[in-house]
Amino acid sequence: DESGLKWISNVVSAASSSSNDAANWTGSTLRASTQINVHGNVFLESRKQFFGFINQPISKTVKEEMMMAGYGLGLSLFSPVANLYQLAALYPNVKSMLCSSRGLTFRICSSIYPQQVALRIAQVNLGTPVKDHLSPWVAFGVLGVLQGAVYGHANINFARKLKIDKTLKLSMIFRGSGFAALRDTISQGIPFMLSDAIRTKCLDPILPSKDPFNNHAKRWSSLIYCSIVSTYLSQGF
């Protein structure tokens, strides 16, 4: 009858609508899954490229530059503080300023930290090719001049900021370069260049044993002896 046909028609329509909804849901799910897979593959590929780059062998030049950067970053944390301590020992008013103003030491040391790092990295970068292509003796002289410039930069900045002497200029950081070159050539060049000769000619005949302990003892003994002698010899400069 007519009511039965309407009921069948409604059932068919509902089933058709449900089928379309299921199809739409399945299509949306597949599209979302595809997008997730695409994004996941992109992430995995990016991760693979990143770690592949990280795991690449580091060249000798890059390793040397990293060591020089570490030298500049590390030593520049302590060297300006030592310079400031020397000024405080020489000038009582500087000591009273630093003691009365909390955080002043940190502020004035941190204000020159980037320049100190750059100067120390430049110092080693300039000294290394001189050692490799000219002479280690000359390299220590160059390092002495540049070391004097590093200390001069710190002292001049501190003297101006602490009102010790505002007439000082940064162009004066290379004053006394000849004395600095001679001092470091003696104090650092002698241990570097002569400690092995002292060990082989003086200590090896006394302790001919070649075991690791004796070798280390002879090496460090000759190095310390040369360092002490060279330090006293360089005091005249």
Buried (B, 14 or more C-beta within 10 A) or exposed (E): EEEEEEEEEEEEEEEEEEEEEEEEEEEEEEEEEEEEEEEEEEEEEEEEEEEEEEEEEEEEEEEEBEEBBEBBBEBBEEBBBEBBBBBBEEBEEBBEBBEEEEEBBEEBBEEBEEBBBEBBBBBBBBBBEBBEEEEBBBBBBBBBBBBBBBBBBBBBBBBBBBEBEEEBEEEEBEEBBEBBBBBBBBBBBBBBBBBEEBBEEEBBEEBEEEEEEBBEBBBEBBBEBBBEBBBEEBEEB
